[in-house]
Amino acid sequence: MENNMAHRQKKIVEILTLLHEGGAFEEAKRLFDESFDGIDVSEITAAERELIAGGLDPSEIQHLCNVHAAVFKGSIRDIHRSNYEHEQPGHPIHTLKLENKVIRSLIQDEIKGTFERFSGGDFSQKERLQNALLDLMQIDKHYARKETLIFSYMERYGITAPPKVMWGVDDDIRAAIKDVNAYLNSKLFAINPLHDKIEHVMTEVEEMIFKEEEILIPMILDVFSLTDWQRIAEDSLDIGFAFIPQPLTWKPSKRALKQEKEQQADRSEAAKKAAAMTETIAAELDLPMSTDQTEQYDWRDSPLSEGEIVLPTGVLRLKELTAIFGVLPVDLTFVDKDDRVRFYSEGKNRVFPRTNSVIGREVINCHPHKSMHMVQKILDDFRIGERTEADFWINMHGKMIYIRYFAIYDTETNDYLGCLEVTQDITEIQKIQGENRLLSEES
């Protein structure tokens, strides 16, 4: 086997070039097997960069990812050295791989097999196929955790280009799954086009599993800290899981924490290499790069500055919080457990007027006499837990006004804290039809 790095790189580029010029997959696989017994993620990435520098259209990077995944499958080395905590149940990597195992089974054992029976004339299998493809849409949570959590931490270490590329593929897969579901549920579907759509979905999902497990994971295992992984595991609960029950709670072992301290220099070096790699990729693909690298930044670890307010989901300066309340498209009024007004937001176009004189006033006195008993009944029901919300809508001066009341309880003791009134002019909202996606801004 050839060990010379320059020769290895030349051979990898040669194999990928062969494929992009229309060469046979079998020939590319043969050349690879003859020349290599294993390959690192960094070598594949370097080959991609060289091809792009040589004139390959950067927009083909997603297709290129599929090509190298197929050729090198099963040969990419597990290059991480940090520890094996990721093999423990509850670790985000263990969870991701567990979901992938179920996804593979759903595709190979259920979708593929059911479609074969259905296309062979057993039309009683249609409903089962519909349910299986509908079930596959759970993959959205799998991708959402990756995009929201893992990609976020990658960006903190300056690894920004790979997430941008992979997120685009995730969205393509989501669209393909939605498309095949819609096609199968239409009245005019035909077997051959349905076969092509299902094959496309299965191929793309399988390739993404490979990219996650053989490219993404080795790229970050040496970079992320055990604290990063623990927080990703904790935050994963807010997004949810696909195809599996909620995993066990995971925390790094004392042995792993000690080992991490001993390998801190290696982890820092791995982060630098990953960041340097992503800068090159971003430049070649003309992707925007952040000028502010927030490596390992976490507001939970940062000292507070004057005027900052710590909330369970972040930190805001008082001026920022006040400004946020000022632009909300709803009017907020908070009534405490004693039924007295303690706060109201100041929007530009309030539905009902509020002044500072209302603070401390009993809320029932802020309403006409004829509706006082109704307000009091709502508050009393909230206090004893009879109900947790109430809503009303009225026509006022030609506008439709939507008024909602929400009971607020202490998250730990469940004691009643008060009531939040949310008022909104929904006149224009009621006129909305169709869609106006974010991407529409580009056209």
C-alpha positions as CSV (number, residue, x, y, z in Angstrom):
1,M,0.0,0.0,0.0
2,E,1.3,3.4,-0.9
3,N,2.1,5.6,2.1
4,N,3.5,8.6,0.4
5,M,1.1,11.5,1.2
6,A,1.6,13.4,-2.1
7,H,1.0,10.2,-4.0
8,R,-2.1,9.3,-1.9
9,Q,-3.5,12.7,-2.6
10,K,-2.9,12.5,-6.3
11,K,-4.5,9.1,-6.5
12,I,-7.7,10.2,-4.6
13,V,-8.0,13.2,-6.9
14,E,-7.6,10.8,-9.9
15,I,-10.4,8.5,-8.7
16,L,-12.8,11.4,-8.1
17,T,-12.0,13.0,-11.4
18,L,-12.7,9.7,-13.1
19,L,-16.1,9.6,-11.6
20,H,-16.9,13.2,-12.5
21,E,-15.9,12.6,-16.0
22,G,-18.4,9.8,-16.4
23,G,-16.2,6.9,-15.5
24,A,-17.6,3.7,-14.2
25,F,-18.2,3.4,-10.4
26,E,-16.8,-0.2,-10.5
27,E,-13.5,1.1,-12.0
28,A,-13.2,3.8,-9.4
29,K,-13.8,1.4,-6.6
30,R,-11.2,-1.0,-8.0
31,L,-8.6,1.7,-8.2
32,F,-9.3,2.7,-4.7
33,D,-9.2,-0.9,-3.3
34,E,-5.8,-1.5,-5.1
35,S,-4.2,1.7,-3.7
36,F,-5.6,2.1,-0.2
37,D,-6.6,0.1,2.9
38,G,-8.0,3.2,4.6
39,I,-8.4,6.9,4.3
40,D,-8.8,9.9,6.6
41,V,-11.5,12.5,6.3
42,S,-8.9,15.2,5.9
43,E,-7.6,13.4,2.7
44,I,-11.0,13.4,1.1
45,T,-11.6,17.1,2.0
46,A,-8.2,18.0,0.5
47,A,-9.0,16.2,-2.7
48,E,-12.3,18.1,-2.9
49,R,-10.5,21.4,-2.6
50,E,-8.0,20.4,-5.3
51,L,-10.8,19.5,-7.7
52,I,-12.6,22.8,-7.1
53,A,-9.4,24.7,-7.5
54,G,-8.9,22.8,-10.8
55,G,-12.2,24.1,-12.2
56,L,-14.9,21.8,-10.7
57,D,-18.1,23.8,-10.3
58,P,-18.5,24.4,-6.5
59,S,-22.2,23.8,-6.8
60,E,-21.4,20.1,-7.4
61,I,-20.0,19.7,-3.9
62,Q,-23.2,18.0,-2.6
63,H,-23.1,15.5,-5.5
64,L,-19.3,15.1,-4.9
65,C,-20.1,14.2,-1.3
66,N,-22.4,11.4,-2.5
67,V,-19.7,10.1,-4.9
68,H,-16.9,9.9,-2.4
69,A,-19.3,8.4,0.2
70,A,-20.1,5.6,-2.2
71,V,-16.5,4.9,-3.3
72,F,-14.8,5.2,0.2
73,K,-17.7,3.6,2.2
74,G,-16.3,1.3,4.9
75,S,-12.8,2.6,4.5
76,I,-12.7,5.9,6.3
77,R,-10.6,5.6,9.4
78,D,-11.9,6.3,12.9
79,I,-9.3,9.0,13.5
80,H,-10.5,10.4,16.9
81,R,-8.3,9.8,19.9
82,S,-10.1,11.7,22.7
83,N,-12.1,9.0,24.6
84,Y,-14.9,6.6,24.0
85,E,-17.7,8.4,26.0
86,H,-19.6,8.7,22.8
87,E,-20.3,4.9,22.9
88,Q,-22.3,5.3,26.2
89,P,-26.1,5.4,26.0
90,G,-27.4,9.0,26.2
91,H,-24.3,10.6,24.6
92,P,-25.5,12.6,21.5
93,I,-23.4,10.5,19.2
94,H,-24.7,7.3,20.6
95,T,-28.3,8.7,20.1
96,L,-27.6,9.8,16.6
97,K,-26.2,6.4,15.6
98,L,-29.1,4.6,17.3
99,E,-31.6,6.7,15.3
100,N,-29.6,5.9,12.1
101,K,-29.9,2.2,12.9
102,V,-33.7,2.5,13.1
103,I,-33.8,4.7,9.9
104,R,-31.8,2.0,8.0
105,S,-34.2,-0.6,9.2
106,L,-37.2,1.5,8.2
107,I,-35.8,2.0,4.7
108,Q,-34.5,-1.5,4.0
109,D,-37.0,-3.7,5.9
110,E,-40.2,-1.7,5.7
111,I,-40.2,0.8,2.8
112,K,-38.2,-1.2,0.3
113,G,-39.9,-4.5,1.0
114,T,-43.4,-3.0,1.1
115,F,-42.9,-1.2,-2.1
116,E,-41.7,-4.4,-3.8
117,R,-44.9,-6.2,-2.8
118,F,-47.0,-3.2,-3.8
119,S,-45.4,-2.7,-7.2
120,G,-45.7,-6.5,-7.7
121,G,-49.5,-6.3,-7.6
122,D,-50.3,-6.5,-3.9
123,F,-52.3,-3.3,-3.7
124,S,-53.3,-4.0,-0.1
125,Q,-49.8,-2.9,0.8
126,K,-50.5,0.8,-0.2
127,E,-51.7,1.9,3.2
128,R,-48.7,0.2,4.9
129,L,-46.3,2.0,2.4
130,Q,-48.1,5.3,3.1
131,N,-47.6,4.8,6.8
132,A,-43.9,3.9,6.4
133,L,-43.2,6.9,4.3
134,L,-45.1,9.1,6.7
135,D,-43.1,7.6,9.5
136,L,-39.9,8.5,7.7
137,M,-40.8,12.2,8.1
138,Q,-39.8,11.9,11.7
139,I,-36.2,12.3,10.4
140,D,-36.8,16.0,10.6
141,K,-36.1,15.9,14.4
142,H,-32.9,13.9,13.7
143,Y,-31.7,16.6,11.3
144,A,-33.0,19.4,13.5
145,R,-30.9,18.3,16.5
146,K,-27.9,18.1,14.2
147,E,-28.5,21.5,12.7
148,T,-29.5,23.4,15.8
149,L,-27.0,21.9,18.3
150,I,-24.1,20.1,16.6
151,F,-23.8,22.7,13.9
152,S,-24.0,25.5,16.5
153,Y,-21.0,24.1,18.4
154,M,-19.1,23.5,15.2
155,E,-19.4,27.2,14.4
156,R,-18.1,28.1,17.8
157,Y,-14.9,26.4,16.9
158,G,-14.7,28.0,13.5
159,I,-16.0,24.9,11.6
160,T,-18.6,26.8,9.5
161,A,-18.5,25.5,5.9
162,P,-19.4,21.8,6.4
163,P,-22.6,22.6,8.3
164,K,-23.7,25.0,5.5
165,V,-23.2,22.3,2.9
166,M,-24.8,19.5,4.9
167,W,-27.8,21.6,5.9
168,G,-28.5,22.1,2.3
169,V,-28.5,18.3,1.7
170,D,-30.8,17.8,4.8
171,D,-33.3,20.2,3.3
172,D,-33.1,18.4,-0.1
173,I,-33.9,15.1,1.7
174,R,-36.8,16.7,3.6
175,A,-38.2,18.0,0.3
176,A,-37.8,14.6,-1.3
177,I,-39.6,12.8,1.5
178,K,-42.4,15.3,1.4
179,D,-42.6,15.0,-2.4
180,V,-42.9,11.2,-2.4
181,N,-45.5,11.3,0.3
182,A,-47.6,13.8,-1.7
183,Y,-47.2,11.7,-4.9
184,L,-48.2,8.4,-3.3
185,N,-51.3,10.1,-1.8
186,S,-52.3,11.7,-5.1
187,K,-55.0,10.0,-7.3
188,L,-52.8,10.0,-10.4
189,F,-49.6,8.3,-9.2
190,A,-47.9,5.7,-11.3
191,I,-45.6,2.8,-10.3
192,N,-42.5,3.8,-12.3
193,P,-42.3,7.4,-11.2
194,L,-43.1,6.3,-7.6
195,H,-40.2,3.8,-7.8
196,D,-37.8,6.5,-8.9
197,K,-38.9,8.8,-6.1
198,I,-38.6,6.2,-3.4
199,E,-35.2,5.0,-4.7
200,H,-34.0,8.7,-4.7
201,V,-35.2,9.1,-1.1
202,M,-33.6,5.9,0.1
203,T,-30.3,6.6,-1.6
204,E,-30.1,10.2,-0.2
205,V,-31.0,9.1,3.4
206,E,-28.5,6.3,3.3
207,E,-25.7,8.6,2.0
208,M,-26.5,11.1,4.8
209,I,-26.2,8.4,7.4
210,F,-22.7,7.6,6.0
211,K,-21.7,11.3,6.0
212,E,-22.9,11.7,9.5
213,E,-21.1,8.7,10.9
214,E,-17.9,8.6,8.8
215,I,-17.3,12.2,8.0
216,L,-19.1,14.5,10.5
217,I,-18.5,12.6,13.7
218,P,-14.8,12.0,13.2
219,M,-14.4,15.7,12.3
220,I,-15.8,16.8,15.7
221,L,-15.0,14.1,18.2
222,D,-11.5,15.5,18.7
223,V,-12.8,19.0,18.9
224,F,-15.9,19.2,21.1
225,S,-15.3,19.1,24.9
226,L,-17.1,16.8,27.2
227,T,-19.0,19.8,28.5
228,D,-20.1,20.6,25.0
229,W,-21.5,17.1,24.6
230,Q,-23.3,17.2,27.9
231,R,-25.0,20.4,27.0
232,I,-25.9,19.1,23.6
233,A,-27.5,16.1,25.3
234,E,-29.4,18.3,27.7
235,D,-30.6,20.7,25.0
236,S,-31.6,17.7,22.8
237,L,-34.6,17.2,25.1
238,D,-36.1,20.5,23.8
239,I,-36.1,19.3,20.2
240,G,-37.0,15.7,20.7
241,F,-35.9,12.4,19.1
242,A,-36.8,10.5,16.0
243,F,-37.9,6.9,16.0
244,I,-36.6,6.1,19.5
245,P,-37.8,6.8,23.1
246,Q,-36.0,9.5,25.1
247,P,-32.5,8.3,25.7
248,L,-30.9,7.8,29.1
249,T,-29.3,10.8,30.9
250,W,-25.6,10.9,30.1
251,K,-22.8,12.7,32.0
252,P,-19.1,12.4,31.3
253,S,-17.3,10.0,33.6
254,K,-14.5,11.2,36.0
255,R,-12.0,9.1,34.1
256,A,-13.0,10.8,30.8
257,L,-12.8,14.3,32.3
258,K,-9.3,13.5,33.7
259,Q,-8.2,12.2,30.3
260,E,-9.6,15.3,28.5
261,K,-7.4,17.5,30.7
262,E,-4.4,15.5,29.7
263,Q,-5.3,15.8,26.0
264,Q,-6.2,19.5,26.0
265,A,-3.3,20.4,23.7
266,D,-4.4,17.8,21.2
267,R,-7.9,19.1,21.3
268,S,-6.8,22.6,20.7
269,E,-4.7,21.5,17.8
270,A,-7.6,19.5,16.3
271,A,-9.8,22.6,16.5
272,K,-7.2,24.7,14.7
273,K,-6.9,22.2,11.9
274,A,-10.7,21.9,11.5
275,A,-11.1,25.7,11.4
276,A,-8.3,26.1,8.9
277,M,-9.9,23.4,6.7
278,T,-13.3,25.1,6.8
279,E,-11.8,28.5,5.9
280,T,-10.4,27.0,2.7
281,I,-13.6,25.3,1.8
282,A,-15.6,28.5,2.5
283,A,-13.3,30.5,0.2
284,E,-13.6,28.0,-2.6
285,L,-17.4,27.7,-2.3
286,D,-17.8,31.5,-1.8
287,L,-19.5,30.9,1.5
288,P,-19.8,33.7,4.1
289,M,-17.4,33.4,7.0
290,S,-18.0,34.8,10.5
291,T,-15.4,37.3,11.5
292,D,-16.2,36.7,15.2
293,Q,-15.1,33.2,16.4
294,T,-16.9,32.4,19.6
295,E,-14.9,29.3,20.5
296,Q,-16.4,27.6,23.6
297,Y,-18.5,30.6,24.3
298,D,-21.5,29.8,26.5
299,W,-23.4,32.4,28.4
300,R,-23.8,30.0,31.3
301,D,-20.0,30.3,31.9
302,S,-19.5,34.0,31.2
303,P,-19.3,36.7,33.9
304,L,-22.2,39.1,33.8
305,S,-21.8,42.8,32.9
306,E,-23.7,45.6,34.6
307,G,-27.3,45.7,33.4
308,E,-27.5,42.1,32.1
309,I,-30.4,39.9,33.1
310,V,-29.9,36.1,33.3
311,L,-32.8,34.1,31.9
312,P,-33.0,30.3,31.6
313,T,-32.5,30.5,27.9
314,G,-29.9,33.3,27.6
315,V,-28.8,36.7,28.7
316,L,-30.2,40.1,27.8
317,R,-29.3,43.7,28.7
318,L,-32.1,45.7,30.2
319,K,-32.2,48.0,27.2
320,E,-32.4,45.0,24.9
321,L,-35.2,43.5,26.9
322,T,-37.2,46.8,26.9
323,A,-36.7,47.2,23.1
324,I,-37.9,43.6,22.5
325,F,-41.1,44.3,24.4
326,G,-41.5,47.4,22.4
327,V,-41.6,45.7,19.0
328,L,-43.6,42.6,19.9
329,P,-46.8,42.4,17.7
330,V,-48.8,41.8,20.8
331,D,-49.7,43.7,24.0
332,L,-48.6,42.0,27.2
333,T,-50.0,42.6,30.7
334,F,-48.9,40.7,33.8
335,V,-51.2,40.3,36.8
336,D,-49.6,38.8,39.9
337,K,-51.0,36.1,42.2
338,D,-52.8,38.8,44.2
339,D,-54.7,40.0,41.1
340,R,-52.8,43.2,40.8
341,V,-51.2,44.6,37.6
342,R,-47.4,44.5,37.8
343,F,-46.2,45.0,34.2
344,Y,-47.4,46.0,30.8
345,S,-45.4,46.2,27.5
346,E,-45.1,49.4,25.5
347,G,-45.8,48.7,21.8
348,K,-46.2,51.4,19.2
349,N,-49.8,50.6,18.5
350,R,-51.4,49.3,21.7
351,V,-54.9,47.9,21.4
352,F,-56.0,49.1,24.8
353,P,-54.3,52.1,26.4
354,R,-52.1,51.6,29.5
355,T,-50.3,54.1,31.7
356,N,-48.0,53.8,34.7
357,S,-50.9,54.5,37.0
358,V,-52.2,51.0,36.3
359,I,-49.3,49.4,38.1
360,G,-50.5,48.0,41.4
361,R,-54.1,48.4,40.6
362,E,-56.5,45.4,41.0
363,V,-57.1,44.1,37.6
364,I,-60.8,43.7,37.9
365,N,-61.0,47.5,38.4
366,C,-59.4,47.9,34.9
367,H,-62.5,46.4,33.3
368,P,-66.1,47.6,32.9
369,H,-68.5,46.6,35.7
370,K,-70.4,44.2,33.5
371,S,-67.4,42.1,32.8
372,M,-65.8,42.2,36.3
373,H,-67.3,38.9,37.4
374,M,-66.0,37.1,34.3
375,V,-62.5,38.3,34.9
376,Q,-62.6,37.3,38.5
377,K,-63.9,33.8,37.5
378,I,-61.0,33.3,35.1
379,L,-58.4,34.3,37.8
380,D,-60.0,32.1,40.4
381,D,-60.0,29.2,38.0
382,F,-56.4,29.8,37.2
383,R,-55.5,30.0,40.9
384,I,-57.0,26.5,41.7
385,G,-55.9,25.0,38.4
386,E,-59.4,24.5,37.0
387,R,-58.1,25.8,33.7
388,T,-54.9,27.3,32.4
389,E,-56.0,29.6,29.6
390,A,-59.0,31.5,28.2
391,D,-59.5,33.4,24.9
392,F,-61.9,35.9,23.4
393,W,-62.2,37.8,20.2
394,I,-64.1,41.0,19.6
395,N,-64.8,43.5,16.7
396,M,-63.6,46.9,17.8
397,H,-63.5,50.0,15.5
398,G,-63.5,47.7,12.4
399,K,-60.7,45.5,13.7
400,M,-60.7,41.9,14.9
401,I,-59.1,41.8,18.4
402,Y,-57.9,38.5,19.9
403,I,-57.5,38.5,23.7
404,R,-55.9,35.5,25.5
405,Y,-55.3,34.9,29.2
406,F,-52.6,32.4,30.4
407,A,-52.1,31.1,33.9
408,I,-48.5,31.1,35.1
409,Y,-47.1,28.7,37.6
410,D,-43.8,28.1,39.3
411,T,-42.0,25.5,37.2
412,E,-40.6,23.8,40.4
413,T,-43.4,24.1,43.0
414,N,-46.3,24.6,40.6
415,D,-47.5,27.5,42.8
416,Y,-49.7,30.1,41.1
417,L,-47.7,33.1,40.1
418,G,-50.2,35.1,38.2
419,C,-51.8,35.7,34.8
420,L,-50.5,37.0,31.5
421,E,-52.9,38.8,29.2
422,V,-52.0,38.8,25.5
423,T,-53.9,41.1,23.2
424,Q,-53.4,41.3,19.4
425,D,-55.0,43.0,16.4
426,I,-55.3,40.0,14.0
427,T,-57.2,41.9,11.2
428,E,-54.4,41.6,8.7
429,I,-53.4,38.1,9.8
430,Q,-56.8,36.8,8.9
431,K,-56.2,37.9,5.3
432,I,-53.1,35.8,4.9
433,Q,-53.3,33.1,2.2
434,G,-50.8,30.8,0.5
435,E,-47.1,31.0,1.5
436,N,-44.4,33.7,1.7
437,R,-41.2,31.8,2.4
438,L,-37.9,33.3,3.5
439,L,-36.5,32.2,0.1
440,S,-39.0,34.4,-1.6
441,E,-36.9,37.4,-0.6
442,E,-34.2,36.3,-3.0
443,S,-36.5,36.5,-6.1
